């Protein structure tokens, strides 16, 4: 099912991005109104989110697609991000590190990835997405949808992947700086 989640989100994002028209902007506005709300609470977006899934998809898939697409709409507002680049949540957020805000960003990231419920996770994700939008940092939303689906079954492994990706970029940069200092 997680491949269905990935495919649905990718297809919907491509349609929205390629429809650089009032209809595409209206779709994004509708999706933004669904951010932070449960999949069943906004009938206007059912056709874009839960209705795009196979009939037997179930609640976990619906949650993952809903959260990913509504957050994509929040992220896309006022930007030209594709929603398909930038890597995982951890990799995207790690690009926000600047040295000045690393401690606060790490606390916010840790609060997000240790959320206990999908609802709590989506609230924390929204604040990270707003930071990504402000800095024009893209994220792979089809992959996020797949990870959100997996998180509902095995949150520990998903958290670990996000954590690895968050810290990996910083470690690579530190190694490069140390190498430059030695030369």
C-alpha positions in Angstrom: 0.0 0.0 0.0 2.9 2.4 0.7 3.7 2.4 -3.0 0.1 3.4 -3.8 0.4 6.3 -1.4 3.6 7.4 -3.1 2.1 7.1 -6.6 -1.1 8.9 -5.7 0.7 11.9 -4.1 3.2 12.1 -6.9 0.4 12.1 -9.5 -1.6 14.7 -7.7 1.4 17.0 -7.2 2.3 16.7 -10.9 -1.2 17.6 -11.9 -1.3 20.6 -9.5 2.1 21.9 -10.5 1.5 21.4 -14.3 -1.8 23.2 -13.9 -0.4 26.6 -13.5 -3.9 28.1 -13.7 -6.6 29.4 -11.5 -7.8 25.9 -11.1 -4.4 24.7 -9.8 -4.2 27.7 -7.4 -7.8 27.0 -6.2 -6.9 23.3 -5.6 -3.9 24.5 -3.5 -6.1 26.9 -1.5 -8.6 24.1 -0.8 -5.8 21.7 0.3 -4.3 24.4 2.6 -7.6 24.6 4.4 -7.3 20.9 5.2 -3.8 21.2 6.8 -4.0 20.1 10.4 -7.4 18.7 10.1 -8.5 15.0 9.8 -9.0 13.5 6.3 -12.7 13.2 6.7 -13.4 16.8 7.9 -13.0 18.7 4.5 -15.3 17.2 1.8 -14.0 19.7 -0.8 -10.7 17.9 -1.0 -11.8 14.3 -0.8 -11.5 13.9 -4.6 -7.9 15.1 -4.5 -6.8 13.2 -1.4 -8.7 10.1 -0.2 -10.7 9.7 -3.4 -7.5 9.3 -5.4 -6.6 6.1 -3.5 -7.6 2.6 -4.4 -10.9 1.5 -2.9 -9.3 -0.8 -0.3 -6.6 1.7 0.8 -7.8 2.1 4.4 -7.3 4.8 7.1 -3.5 4.7 7.3 -3.1 5.4 3.6 -5.8 8.1 3.7 -4.0 9.8 6.6 -0.7 9.7 4.8 -2.0 11.1 1.6 -4.1 13.8 3.3 -1.2 15.0 5.5 1.4 15.0 2.6 -0.9 16.8 0.1 -2.1 19.5 2.6 1.4 20.2 3.7 2.6 20.4 0.1 -0.1 23.1 -0.4 1.2 25.0 2.6 4.7 24.7 1.3 3.9 25.7 -2.2 2.1 28.9 -1.3 4.1 31.8 -2.7 6.9 29.5 -4.0 7.7 27.5 -7.0 8.9 24.4 -5.2 8.2 21.2 -7.1 7.3 19.1 -4.1 9.4 16.2 -5.5 13.0 17.3 -4.8 14.9 18.0 -1.6 14.9 14.5 -0.1 13.3 13.2 3.1 12.0 15.3 5.9 15.4 15.0 7.7 17.4 15.9 4.7 15.2 18.9 3.9 15.2 20.3 7.4 19.0 19.8 7.7 19.4 22.3 4.9 17.9 25.0 7.2 20.9 24.7 9.5 23.0 27.9 9.5 25.0 27.7 12.7 23.0 30.4 14.4 19.7 28.5 14.8 21.0 24.9 14.9 20.0 24.2 18.5 16.5 25.6 18.2 16.0 23.9 14.8 17.2 20.6 16.3 14.7 20.9 19.2 11.9 21.6 16.8 12.9 18.7 14.6 13.2 16.3 17.6 9.7 17.4 18.8 8.3 16.6 15.4 9.9 13.2 14.9 9.0 12.1 18.5 5.3 12.9 18.1 3.0 10.2 19.5 0.1 10.4 17.1 -0.3 11.2 13.4 -2.3 14.3 14.4 0.5 15.6 16.6 3.0 14.8 13.9 1.1 16.7 11.3 0.9 19.8 13.6 4.7 19.8 14.1 5.3 19.0 10.4 3.4 22.1 9.5 5.7 24.4 11.4 8.7 22.8 9.8 7.1 23.1 6.4 6.6 26.8 7.0 10.3 27.2 7.8 11.2 25.3 4.6 8.9 27.5 2.6 10.5 30.7 4.1 13.9 29.5 3.0 12.7 28.1 -0.4 13.9 24.5 0.5 12.0 21.8 -1.3 11.0 18.4 0.0 10.0 15.1 -1.6 6.3 14.9 -0.7 5.5 11.6 -2.4 8.3 10.1 -0.2 7.0 11.9 2.8 3.6 10.3 2.2 5.2 6.9 2.0 7.1 7.6 5.2 4.0 8.8 7.0 2.3 5.6 6.0 5.2 3.5 7.3 5.4 5.7 10.5 1.9 4.6 11.5 3.1 0.9 11.5 6.7 1.4 12.7 7.4 4.9 14.0 10.7 4.0 15.4 12.3 3.0 12.1 10.9 6.0 10.3 12.2 8.3 13.1 15.6 6.7 12.8 15.7 7.3 9.0 14.7 11.0 9.5 17.3 11.4 12.2 20.0 9.8 10.0 19.2 12.2 7.2 19.0 15.2 9.4 22.5 14.6 10.9 24.1 13.1 7.8 24.4 16.4 5.9 25.9 18.2 9.0 28.5 15.4 9.4 29.5 15.6 5.8 29.9 19.4 6.0 32.0 19.0 9.2 34.3 16.4 7.6 34.8 18.7 4.5 35.7 21.6 6.8 38.1 19.5 8.8 39.7 18.4 5.5 40.1 22.0 4.4 41.7 23.0 7.7 44.3 20.2 7.4 45.4 21.4 4.0 
